[in-house]
């Protein structure tokens, strides 16, 4: 793939020319041209898809304004949503399974961003009583990400994920269905317009590691490089996410995470940290 190809000064751009464009400097002129090129690609597509600037910017940010890659992500997103109604049916805070998952901290978002400006998503595995399936946790995650990705700050700086497996039991592990794990990887890795800067596992047992081994073949190399397994060594976690934003149960300096407070903030229209 050629790099740093300059945009033409011509007023029209063919589909082929747009597809040849790759990453360029992130200046305003480039952003404007990238948006126009992406809109042209969408207009030429066989199915009607949204073309508004606010929607397209999310996908351009997620792929650093690489137009062809943004277009592929854009198509994947809408195709995935169409193919998996079990994930997206009634994807609102009116769904009891989503409420139950968020009330258990599966997942949640810490009140403060980290020192790199990234939103920190947390999962407290031991709180899962398995009265709702893994799919419900995924639905809650997707809903939260959709809310947060509306803000340019999150589009630009991305997310960090911390999964706390402390006291996660063998019985709970049997509910980590491989088919749902694969569905989650497919959606988050290849379809959702977000930058995941790191995924951190803490407190995991040997049987959790065995259960999660099934997802490894489905991960791309970039994601594999961003997964960190800390076990009980929280000091290595703090090298990536500083203690000043983490709750005490993760060795941090903040109060324990409160799922009820987070859920209340989600219920307030527009109350998502920018």
N, C-alpha and C positions, 0 to 999 in steps of 0.2 A: 504494500500500500504506500502510495506516495505521500510525503509529508509537507505541510506548510504550502499547499497550492494556493495561490492568490485568487480571490474572486475576480471575475471579469467585471468591467465597468458597464457592460451591456445591461439593458433594462430587463431582458428576459434570460432565463436560465433553463436549459433542457433538463429532463429527468436524469439523463446520463451524466451530465455535468455535475448535478447535485450529488449523485452517488459517488463521484470521484473525489468529492471533498472529504478531507479528514481533519484531524484536530488542528486548530489554528489559535493564534493569540486571542485571549479572552477580552478583547476590546469591544466597544459599543458597536462599531461598524461591522465587526464580525458577527456579533450577536444578532443584529438586525438582518444581515444577509442569511444567516443560518435559519432564522425563523421563517423568512420568505421561502427558502429552499425546502424546508420541512413542509410548509403549507402546500407547495407545488407537488411534492411527493404524495401527500395525503389526497389532494384533489385528483390525482391520477389513479388512486387505488380503487379496486373493484367494489369496495363496500364504503358506504357513507360513514365518516368518522368525524369527531369534533375537530374544528380548526381554530378555535379561539386562542388568543395569545396566552392567556393565563394557563390553560391546559397544556399547551405545547411547551411552554417554558419549563415545566416540571421535568419533561422528558429530555429536553436539551441540557438542563443542569445535570441530570443523572448521568449523562454520557459526555459531559464536558464539551458540549456543543459540537460533537461529532455527528453530522447530519445523518449519514447512513445508519449508524448505530442507534441514534435516537429514533429513527423511523422504525427499525426492527423492534425496539423496546415498545414503542407506541402500538404497533400491530399486535405484539405479543400480549400486551396488557388487555386489550379489548377482546382478543380471541380467548384468552384465559378466563375472563369473566363470563363469556358466553358459554364456554365448555363446562364450567363448574358452578351450576346454580346452587349446589349444596353449600357452597361457601358464601354466596352473595345474596341468597334469599333472606329478606328482612334483615339486612345488615345495618341495624340501628340499635340505639340504646333502649329500644322498646323490647328487644329480644332477651328473654330471661337467661338463656345460656350465656350470652355475652356479658350481661350484668354479673352473673355468678362468677365468671372467670375474672373479671376486673376486680370484683370485691375480694378475690383471693390473691390479688397481685399477679395475675397471669393474663396479660402483662400489666405493667404500670410504667410511668415515666417519672423520673426524679424531678423535684421542683427546680433544681438548678442545672444549668448546662455545665459541661466540663470546661477545662481551661482552653480547649481548642474550639469552644463554641458548639459542641455537639450535644444533641439531646441524648440522654442515657435511658434506655429501656431496660427494665428489670423484670425477671421472672422468679418467683419464689416457689420452687417446685414442691416443697413439703406441704404447701397449703392446698394442693390438688387432692380432693377427696374422691375423685373419679366418678362423681355423680353426674357429670357432664363429660363428653368425650374430648379427646385432643383436638378434634375439629373445631369445637367451640372456642378453645384457646386461640386457635389460628384465626377464627372469625373476629375475635376481640382484637387481636394484633392488627389485622388488616384495617379494621375500623379506626383504630388509634392512628395508624400510619397515614391513612387518608386524611385525617384531621390535621396532623402535624405537617404533612408535606405541602399543604396549602401555603405555608409561609416560606418566603424566599430564604430566610436564614437557615431553615432546616434543609431546603433544597441544596444550598451551597455547602454547608458544613457537615451534613449527614448525621448518622446515628451510631451510637455504640450500644451493644447489647450485652447484658450480664445475666447469666442464668445461674441461680444459686440452687445446687442439687443437695445441699446439706439436709440430712435426715430423709432423703427421698428413698422410699422403700422398694424392695424387690417386687412387691405386689403392684405398686404404682408403675414400675418399669414395664410390666406386662401390658400396660395400656398405651405404651408408646408405639402405636401401630405403624409398621414400616410404610404402608401405603399412604398414610396421612403425612408422615415425615417427608416422603418423596414429593407429595403434592405441595407441601410447604416450601421445600427447596426450589421446586420448579417456579412457584409463584414469586417468591422473594428474590431469587437470584436472576431470573430471566424476564420477569414481567412487571415488577413494581418499580416506579421511578424514584428510587432513593439510593443514597450512597451509604452502605454499611461499612463503617471504618474499622470495626473490630467486634468479634463475638467472643466473650469470655465465659468459660465454665469454671465455677468454683465449687468445692465441696463434693465433687462427684465420686461415686464408688466404682468399683470394678464392674459391677453389673450394669451401671449406667453407661460406662464406656463401651461395653460390649453391645448394648442396645443401640447406641449412637453410631457404632461402626458401620451399620447398614447404610447410612446416608453418605458416607465418604465417596463412593463411586459417582454420586450425582453432583458433587461439588466441582465447580470450575477451579482452576489453579489460583486465581486471585482470591477467592473466598477461602480456600484452604490455607493460604498464607495469613489470613486475618483471623483465624480461629486460635485462641489461646486457652490452654488447659492448665489451670493453676492448682487444682486440688485444694488442700488446706493452707497453701502458702499465699496469704492475702497480700504480702509485700510485693509479689510480682504483679498482682492485679493493680496495685497502687502506682506501679511504674507507668501504667497506661491510663488509668483513671484515678486522679488524685483523691486523697482522703477527704479533702474539703467539700466535696459534693456527695460523697457516699454516706449511706446510713450506718449507724453503729454496728448493725449485724453484718456488715461487709467490711468491718474494720475502719469505718469512716468517722467523720466528726459531726455528722448531722443526726438528728433524731431518727428513730426507726421509721421506715417508710409506712405511710398511712394510705391504704387503698381507698378508703371511704372519702378522704379529702380529694384524691385524684378523680374518683368517679363523679363527685359533686362538681368539680371544675369542668369535666367533659359535658355535663348536663347544662352548663351555662353556655349559651350560644356564643361562639367565637372565642371562648376563653381557653386558648391554646397558646403557650409561651412562644413568642416570636424569636 
